[in-house]
């Protein structure tokens, strides 16, 4: 695997009127350089202080908000930076990371100077990712030089990689008329990933059993992420218009002329007008449901407004209200007088989200440890946080461990051959290829050194492609390796495993609830679910840790205290029912309580220790 890079360039020192300057040149020229020089790939691989990085991103985002938040808004009043905060923040983090890496290189730190870019190199590019759909935007090193003030008369905004992406429609027509048979609905739910669907549909089914009608809007643009057809009475499933996520085009308000406004990052002056121009590239390209273009956002708002006006629900139900579509939906719910409810679909840590913000009125979290984060991240002035568990975990108790074990054995030993006696499942995340390879090496070398006869089943993340795992399956020697069907994933086979390994997949929590040993893998300082801190997992930072943890599993495990489990996830098998009760109770006491269509009596409120007000 090659290092994470944005082009075959190097940085070399020169001078201008006695002042140090630094120029980006082709790597071939570095062989003849007689002054300080470095490959940009080496700068890309430089580790930076995460706290300093986070502080730098916060500074830039605050400056951007002050400078540009009002430059473009939807007709409903949602500002561009408010809606598109997540992709913008990730792009800003790429700029700050590169600047910090530059400062950590001793020759530059001792003689800082201006950067001259590489002519004709695009300013915004893509970095490697194993995700099928997500566009991992990055700034090129010429883009870094550009935001610091370098002249770029011949540099296109987009890299060749971005320019070669299929062109999409530039039309901005009104959405198609809504179907005439929608009628009134009690709850409007939005899903655009399989995790959202699996989290929300158990709640909608419980609402249906109580007589509440629900409309589930499937906004997924990846076929593998779409909601499966269901025949639950009271739940209607509709998809987004087929051309909703194909819109592209310029965002005029973000094409600012150069001015004097800058934000300091590690001693560098980042020009805000130029930064906004680069950010406009992200908003002008259709990135599917995870990173919709600005024209898609505007049109999606009109479509949601029509949906809300037609169905008049008392509640908008979400499993993500932080990324663009979720922010837009929460904003629309507020304008239409509907209550907004967010159900946590994945594990949280303080560093686990690109933007620590939750916009819904009611926030449902999995465990007691999530209360503090939910309170800290809540933005709604009347927000309340409720510890009610995870609806998609309700079915764990009914899983067939024997069936899942047979599936794992058949993967590792097809055709009736002998399967390994012990099997580990690796629940992956859609990291870049180098990151995945480092985790694979850690696991496979640890499995090879562990006592016993081990095999490994790789379970890709639902949003992850499987091409990157082919080399692992074909490697010579070591424990047998197989890849689970992406439609099965870790959730569909972990109950049959002897151990589950992951950095921070929510499947680690599911395994813990089922009593399956969990290994939190990754080098020191890497983010994990933090289960080890609750005594629910083993932290494995090296091969020896993996081998030791696996070798010790034959001794059995002491029962895990209920309090430790509740800290991570309250699991009683009734999370969907409790969330449905929260929704109906809120509807009965809310501003529409007098509306006979929605005024249905709810059960008693949740116990006091399972709900806490933010304010």
N, C-alpha and C positions, 0 to 999 in steps of 0.2 A: 504494500500500500504506500502511495506517495504521501508526503507531508501535506497538510492543509495549506493550499496556496491559491493565489489569484492570477498567476501568470509567471512566465519565465523571465523575471527581472532581478536586477541587483541594485543596491544603493551604493554609490561611490562618492567620496569626498572630492570637492573641487574648491575653488575660491573665486571671489568676485570683489575686486578692489580691496583685497586683503581680508575680506570677511569670509568665514567658512560657508560654503553652500553644499548641498547634497543633491545629486542627480540620479534619477532612475534610468538605468541603461539595460540593454539586453545582457543576459548572463554570459554570453560569449565574450563580451568586452571585459568582464571581470578578470579573465585570465591574464590580461595585460595591464591591469590597474596597478599603479605604484603608490596609491594612497589608500587610506582606510576604506574597506568595502565589505559588503555582506549580501548574501542572497536574501531576497525577500521571503523565500520559503523558511529560512532560519528565523527571521523575525516573526513569521506566522507561528512558529512552534514555540516561541518564548512564553513561558508562564508569567502571568501577571497577578498581582495581589487582588483578590476578589473584592475585598472591602474598598480598596482604592478605586477599582473598576466601578463598583456599584455607586460610590459617591460621585464619580465623574459622570456617570449616566444620569444620575439625579440632577446634577448641575445643568447639564445640557438640556434635559427635558424641561426643567423649570424655565430656562431661558427661551426655549422654543415656544412654550406655552405663552409666556409674556409677549413674545415677538409676533407670533403667527397664528394663535388659536382662532382668531376671528377672520382669517383670510378666506375661508370657505366654510359654508354650512349647508346642511340639507334644508329643504323647504320646511321641515318640521323643527328646525332650530338646533340640530345636533352638529356640533363643530367637527371639522375634519380631524383634528388632533384627538378629540375625545373618542370618536368612533375608531380611528385607525391607530390608536395609541400602541397596541401590541406590536404590529409590524414595524412601526416607527421606532419604538424603543429597542427592538432587536437590532435594527440597522444602526442606530446610534451607538449601541454597545460594541458593534464591530469597529466603528471609528475610534471610540475611546480605547478599545483593546489595542488597536494598532499604534495609537499615539503612546500608550504606556509601554508597549514593547519597544518602540523606537527610543524612548527615554532610558530604557534599561540597558541598551547597548552602549558600552563604555565609550567608544570613540565619539558617538553622537552626543552623549551626555556631557563629555568634556569640551565639545566644540559645537553646540547647537547652532543651527542655521536654517535658512529657507530650503524648501524642497522644489526641485524642478521635475515636472512630470514627464512621462514617456509619451511623445506625440502619437496620436491616433489610438491610444488605448482607451477603451470604454471606461467610464467612471463608476458605473454600478454593474456588478456582476453577480454570479451565483457561486456558492461554495458547495462542497460535496455533502450529500445527505442521503440516507437510505430510505427516507420517506417517499412514498409513491407520488404524492401530490404537493406537499408543502414546498414552497419556493424559499430556499435559504438564501435570501439576498445578502450581499456583502458589498462593501466599498472596496474598490481596487486601490492599490497604492497611488496610482495617478489621481484617483478620487480624493484620497487623503491630501495630496499636494494641492488639489483644486480647492478644497474647503479651507485650506490654510492661506489661499491667496494666489497660487500660481496661475499664470495665464494659460488658457487651454483653447486656443483658436481652432485646433484641428481634432479635438477629442469629442467623440460622440458621448451622449449621456449613458447609453447602454453598451455593455460589452457585446462582443460577437455572439456569445452564448445566449444572451437575452434577445438580440436582434434576430437570431435564427429560430426562435420559438414561433410556432404557428400564429399567424395574424388572426385576430379575432374581430368580431363585428364592432364597428364604431357607431352604429345606430343608437339613438337614445329615444326610442318611441315609447308611447304609453304601454304599460303591461296589458295583456289580454284581459277581457272582461272576466270577472269571477263567475264560477258556475252558479247557476240559479238555484241549486238545491242545497246550498250550505245550511241555511237556516240558523237559528240561535244555537249557541254552544255555551256551556258553562266554563270550560277550560280550553285555552289555546296553548298547545305545547310545540316547541321547536326542537328539532334534532338535525345535526349534520355530521355526526360520527356514530359508529356502532356503539360506543360507550354511552353516548347520550341516550340512544334508543333503549339500550338495556337497562339504564337507570330510570328512565321516565315511564316506560310502558307498564311496569308493575304498579306504579302509582295510578296511572290512567285506568288500569283494569280494576283496581280497588274503588276508584271513583265511579266507574260504570256499575259496579255491584251496588253502590249506594244511590243509583239513579241519576248520576251526573253525566252529562254528555260532553265528550271531548273531541277536539279536532287536533290531530298531530300533523304538523307541517314538516315534511322531509326535505331539507335543504342540501343534502349531501350531493357533491359533484363527483365523488369517487364511487363507482358502482358497488365496491365492497363495503362501503360505509352506509349504504341505504337501509332503511327500515324494511324488515321482511313483512310480507303480506300477513295480516292478522285478521281473525274473524271474531274478535271480541265485541260483543254487543255494546254499543255506546261509544266506541272509538272509531272516528273516521280518519282515514289517512289520505293526505293530499301531498303532491309534490310541487316544488317550485316551478314556475314557467321554464320551459326548456332553454330559453335564451337569456335567462336572468343573469347568468355568470359569464356571459361572453362579451360583455361591453368593455371597451377600452377607449382611450382618448385623453386629451390633455386636461389638466385642471388649471384653468387660467389664473386663478387667484394666487397660485403658488409659484408662479414664474416671476420672481422678484428681481429687480435690478440690484446690482451691488450697492451696499451702503456701509455705514460705519459700525453697525451692530455686530459685536463679536462676543463669544463666551470663551473663557479661559479653561483649558484642559491640560494640566501638567505643564504649564508654561507656554502652551501653543494657543494662538488666537484662532478659533474656529469661526469663520464668517457665516452668520446665520442666514443671510439671503442665499448664499450658495448651498448651504446645507438643505434649506427648504427646496431648492431646485432639484437637488438629488433625490430628496424624499418624494418629490412629485412623480418620479419614475415608478416608485412602488405603487402609487395610487392610479397610475395610468395603464397598468398592465393587469389583465385579469388573472388572478391567482386562485381561482376557485372559491369555495365557500370559506376556506381558512383565511384568505387574504383577498377579499373582493376589491375590485377597482372602485374608484370613487363614483363613477357613473352607475355601477351596479348598486352601490350603497344608496344612491339617490332613488333609483328605481325600486329597490327592495323596500325602501321606506314607504313609497306610494302603495306598493302591493300589500304590505303589512297594515297600513292605514285602512285600505279597503277591506281587508280581512277582519280587522277589529270593528270597523263600522258595521259590517254585515252580520257578524256573529255575536257581537256584544258580550264577550265572556266576562265573568267576574275575576278570572285569574289568568295570567300568562305564566306558564311553567317552563323553566329553563334548566339546563345542566351546564351552561357556560354563559355568563353575562359579562365577560371580560374582553373576549376577542370581538372583532367588528360586528358580526351578526348579533351576538348576544347583547352588546352595548346598545345597538340599534333597537332591538326588541324591548329591552328594559325601558328605553327612552320612549318608545311608542306606547307601551303599557301605561306609563305615567300620564301621558297626554290624553289617553282614552279613559282614564279613571279606573283601570283594572289593577288589581293587586298583582305584584310580581313575586314569584317564588323561585329561588335558586336551590337546586339539589346538588351537592358536591358529588362529582362523579369520579374523582381521582384523589389520591393522597396529597396532602399539602405539607410543605415545609416552608420555612421563612424565605428560602431562595427558589422555590419551586415554580413560581409563575413569572412571566415576563413583566406583568404589571399587577402589583398587589392592590387590586380594586374590585369590589363587588357592588353591583348597582341595584340589586333587588331589595324589596321591602322585607321579605322573609328569607332567611338563609339557613338551609338545612345542612348540617355537617355530620360527619360519620362518628367522631369520637370526642371525648372531653378535651383532648389536647388541641382540637381544632377550634375550640371556643375562642381562645385568645386571638388567634389569627383572624377568625371571622369577624370579631369585634374590631380589630385593628384595620382590616381591609374594607369594612363596610362604608359605603358612601351615602346611602339613603338616610335622610335625617331621622326617620322613624324605624330604622332597621332593627330587626330582632334575629338572634341566632338560636337555632334549636338543634340539640344533639339527638338525632333520631335514627342514626345508623345509615346503611346503604341498601336501597331497595333491591339491587341486583344480587346482593348476598343472601337474600331471604331463601333462595332455593338451594343453598349449599348443603343443608342437612339432608336433602333428598338425592344427592348425587350418588351414582353407582361407582364406587371406587374400583370394583372388579372390572367393570367395562372400560374405565379409563386406563387401568393397568394393562388390559389386553391391547388397547390401542397403542400404548407406548411400546410394548413388547413387539408388536407386529411392525412398528416403524423400524425398530433397531434390529430385528431378526425376521425379515419377511420370508415367506415360503416355509414356515415351520422350523427354521433353524433355531439353535439355542440362543435365547436372549440373555443379556447380562442379568445377574441376580439383583443388582441394585441400579436404580435409574434416577438421574437428576434431570430436572427441567430448568432450562434457562429462559426466563421471561425477559425478552429484549425490549429496548427502546430504540426509536429511529435515530440513532447517533450517526455521526459521520463515519466513513469506513475505517479510519485509523482507530477511533474510539472503540468501535465494535471489535476490531482485531485485538486490541489490548485486553478487553474483557474475555474474549475467546481464549487467548493464550493463558490468561490467569486461570480460567476454569479447567481447560484441558490438561495443563501441566499439573494442576492440583488433583484432578481426577486420576491421572496416571500414577501419582505418588501415594494416593490414599489406599488404605487397607480395603480389601474386598474387590469384587468384580463389578466395575461401574460402567455405565453407558450414559450418554448425554443426548437429550432431545431439545433442540432449539425451537422455541416458540416465538415467532416474530410478533412484533407489535401489530395491532390491527391496521395501522397506517403505514406499515413498513413493507418494502419489497423484499423478495427472498433471493434475488440474484447474488447478493454479496455473501451468501452462506455456502455457495457451491464448493468453494475451495476447502472449507472446513470439513465438509462431508467426504471429500475425496482424499484427504491427507492420509499419508501412509503411517501406519503404526498408531499406538495410543488407543484410548477407549473408543468404542464404536459411537458414531455420531449420526443423527438423523434430524430432519426438519419437519415440524408439525405442519399440517395444512393450515394456511392462514385463516381459514374459516373456523378452525377449531381453536387455535391459539392456546395460550397458557391456561385460560379459564376452562377450556374444554378438556384438559388432560392433567392438570396439576394434582387432582385428588388421587391419581394413581402413582404419584412419584414418591420416592424415598426422601427427596430433598428438592427444594426450589431455590434457584439462585437468581438474583437480579440486583440492579443498582437501586431503582426506585419505582418499579412497576407496582401498581395497586394489587396485582396478583400476590405479592408478598403478604399482604394483609389477609387475603382469602386463604392462603396456605396456613398462616398462623391460626386462623379461626378453626381450621380443620385439623390442627395439631401436626402439621407437616413441618419439619425443620427448614428454616429459611437462612440463606447466606446472603448478606448484603455485601456485594463485591465492588471493587474499585480501589484505586490508589488512595493514599492518605489525602484527606481534604476533599475528596469527591462527595458530592451530595448523594445521600441515601434516604430511605423512608424514615430512618431514625428508630427502627424497631428494636435494634440492639440496645438502645438506651432504656427500653422498657423491659428488657430481659426476654424479648420475643424472637430474637434473631442473633446470629453470630456475624460480627464484622470481619470481613476477610479482605485485607489490603494486599496480600501477596500469595504466591503459590503455596507456601508452607501453611498459611492460615486455612486455605481451602482443604488441603490434605488432612490437616489436624481435625478440622470440623467434621469432615466426612468420615474419618476413621473412628471418631468418638461416638458416632450415632448408634452403634450396636448396643451401647450401654443403656439405651432408653432415656426418656426425659421425664423430669418431675412435672406434675400437673401445673398448668399456668394459672395463676390467680385471676378470677373474673375481673378484678379491678384493673389489672394490667391490660387485659383485652379491651375493656370498656374505654380505657384511655385512647386507644387507637380506633376502635370501632365498636359501637353498641350493637350487639348481635343477639336478637331474640326471635328472629324469623317474622317480625311484624312491622318492619320499617316502612314498607309501602302503605300499610293500613294506617300507621300513625301520621305519615305525611299527608295522606288523603284526608284524615281527620283535621289536621292543621288547616288545609285548604278550605274545607267546608265550614269549619268554625270561623275562619277569617271572613268568608263570604257572608255568613249569617250575621256577623257583627259589623261589617264594613258599611261604606256609604250606600251600597246597593241592597242593604238588608231588607228594605221594603219592597223590592222587586220580587213579585211572586215567582218569577221564573227561576230565580237564583236563591230564594230564601228557603233553604232546606235545613231542618234542625241538625246540628252536629252533635257528636258525642262530647263528653266532658273534655276539658283542655288537658294538654300533656302535663305530666307531673312537673313540679316546679324545678326539679334538678335536671330536667331535659329540655329546658328552654330558658334563655337568658336574654334580656334586652341589651342592646348595644348602648343605648343612652341611659 
